[in-house]
Amino acid sequence: MELEKKIEHYIEKSIRPRIRVDGGDIKYEGYKNETVIIGAYAGCATCVCCDDRLPRWLKSKLKKDLGIEVNINIKKHIPYYKKI
């Protein structure tokens, strides 16, 4: 399986369900230059954990479970009614 597809499958099937349990949501948005791009939605979009904890956790999970070292870029998709 190609690396990008492997990462996408892992995030969608293993990581995303864990995030959704707490009222947040993330989606795989791409892979470029050894960086995984993740979209943060719902509760994740406004949570301060997306700034440092989530990227560190994702990076460690990808290294531990898939054996790959990548950077993580979180793009917060904040709804218009939450922007102040």
C-alpha atoms as one frame of an Amber mdcrd trajectory, in Angstrom:
protein
   0.000   0.000   0.000   1.326   3.421  -0.928   2.433   5.538   2.053  -0.157
   8.289   1.613  -3.026   5.781   1.433  -1.633   3.938   4.445  -1.572   7.154
   6.503  -5.061   8.163   5.358  -6.507   4.743   6.209  -4.846   4.739   9.638
  -6.138   8.213  10.528  -9.669   7.568   9.254 -10.068   4.105  10.813  -7.971
   4.275  13.981  -7.531   7.892  15.072 -10.689   9.659  13.913 -13.127   7.462
  15.904 -11.185   8.215  19.099 -11.429  11.952  18.470 -15.133  11.867  17.621
 -15.993  10.269  20.970 -15.047  13.545  22.676 -17.143  15.762  20.377 -14.404
  16.754  17.984 -13.614  15.625  14.486 -10.562  15.437  12.291 -10.155  14.520
   8.644  -7.137  13.574   6.611  -6.588  16.343   4.043  -3.323  15.371   2.429
   0.349  14.540   2.573   3.076  16.762   1.161   6.809  17.071   1.821   6.745
  14.603   4.737   3.904  16.553   6.368   0.472  15.113   7.100  -2.265  17.734
   6.773  -5.202  17.261   9.123  -8.411  19.270   9.151  -9.882  19.999  12.586
 -13.670  20.305  12.771 -16.410  20.541  15.414 -14.975  20.752  18.925 -11.427
  20.262  17.648 -11.581  23.424  15.561 -11.788  25.638  18.631  -9.866  23.499
  21.121  -6.439  24.639  22.310  -5.273  21.001  22.217  -5.047  21.274  18.427
  -2.197  23.734  18.763   0.339  21.413  20.365  -1.040  18.252  21.979  -2.895
  16.772  19.014   0.026  17.158  16.576   2.455  15.613  19.095   0.082  12.733
  19.807  -0.565  12.054  16.114   3.143  12.179  15.347   3.919   9.669  18.102
   1.056   7.339  17.063   2.192   7.331  13.426   5.749   6.573  14.496   4.725
   3.834  16.933   2.022   2.125  14.874   3.224   2.666  11.290   6.943   3.213
  11.841   7.037   6.528   9.996   8.265   9.939  11.074   6.295  12.861   9.697
   5.366  16.405  10.610   1.758  17.245  11.405  -0.033  20.382  10.194  -3.448
  21.044  11.749  -5.820  23.296   9.775  -8.641  24.535  11.981 -11.967  24.833
  10.158 -13.786  27.131  12.571 -17.470  27.736  11.765 -18.333  31.342  10.928
 -20.541  31.648  14.013 -17.624  30.715  16.317 -15.257  33.313  14.880 -15.073
  36.397  17.017
